[in-house]
Amino acid sequence: MKNTLKKAGYDKVQKQMNDVFLQFTAKVVFFIVIMFSFNLFFAGHYTPGGGFVGGLLAAAALILLLIAYDRKTLESMVPIDFRLVITIGLVFAAGIPTLSFLFGTPFFTHQYTYVEIPVFGEVALHSAVLFDIGVFLTVAATALLIIVLVGEADE
């Protein structure tokens, strides 16, 4: 079939057929990798993982979409400003330990409280989780911004 299409004047047949397979596979693998990223993030306090590894894996999932599609398609799928996400992540990562320090406890002192969530009931909220959210956001957005900027430099 490829030869017939090439004879008819379609020179980019191989690229188009591979793109369809790559794009479909990228969508499926994206959700698997993102779920594993969140699993690593939430398991990071008791097992290996946490914000840094989870953020890198989330960035890898989005980079997979960037490889399968182009930048404009990725921006329409995930309309997020990476610079804003880096700023929010840094505010969390630097702000949580600083708040602890301002309330008279040593820097990076672990604090916790209990929060009532409708489905789960009473859940412990630790300051380390808020710090890890900041690390997750900063690492994921920084890795994506670097890849996008390096990709633009090649064009």
C-alpha positions, 0 to 999 in steps of 0.5 A: 500500500505504501508503494502505491501511495508513493507512486501516486505522489504521496512522498510523506506516506511513511511519516504520516503512518508512523505519526498516527501510531506514535500519537495514539500510543503517546496518548495511552502511555501519557496517562500511564506515566502520569498516574505512576508520577502521582503514585511516586509523589504520594508514596514519597514520604514512606518509600523512595520517590517524592516531589523531585522524581514525580516531577521528572516523570510528569515532565517526561510524560509531557515531553512524550506528547511533545515528541508525538505532536508539536509545540502548538498542539501540546499548548492546546492540550495543556494550556499552562504557562510553565514560567507561572508554574515554576513561580508557584512551585518556588513559592511553595518550596521556599514559603512553607519552610519560611512560614515555619521559621517565622512562627518560631520553630526551626527552619524545615520543622515538620508540622501537621494538622488534620483536615476533614475531607468528605469522602476520606474523612479525617486526613493528616495534612503535613507541611512536607507534602506542601513542600513536595508540591512545590518541588514537583511543580518546579521540577516538572515545569523547569524540565519542560521549559528547558526542553521547549527552549532547546527545541526552539533554538534548533529551529 
